[in-house]
Structure formats: C-alpha cells, structure tokens
C-alpha cells in the first residue's frame, strides 16, 4: 500500500468524522460509495474540499470521470499522483 493511499484513508476518516473506522478497515480497492464504504454525495463534497485543501488539487464535479476518480482510495491516489506530476 502506498503512503499516499494511507494519507487518503486518514484524510477520509478525519474529514468525514468516521469514528468507528481505522485506516486498516478501509481496503484501497473497495468502493467508497454505496455498497463499499457507504459514503454519499455530501461526503464526496467534503472529501473533495479536504483534498483541495491538503493537496491543492481541485476535482471538478462536472468532469465525466469524477465517478472513476472517487471509485476507491486507490483511484483517488492515482488521480492525485498524476495531477501532482503534471503540475
């Protein structure tokens, strides 16, 4: 597991106040929404803001691939990594 994935798991837990979940409880490839971690659209907004604040990366909710970006911790890490390399 990458350190970025671990950072994102901590960010998800802290920014969404997930008190009963630890970093080890989140599978990097598990879905973040619906049947996976169970996040909703409000959580997506909060997480998007937290990512913007921490990594200075804006995830445009109008993009066609936003669902793919938020699919899992691994997908988020891949997106952030590619954006940081492009900057």
Secondary structure, 3 states (H helix, E strand, C coil): CCHHHHHHHHHHHHHCCCCCCCHHHCCCCCCCECCCCCECHHHHHHHHHHHHHHHCCCCCCCCCCHHHHCCCHHHHHHHHHHHHHHC
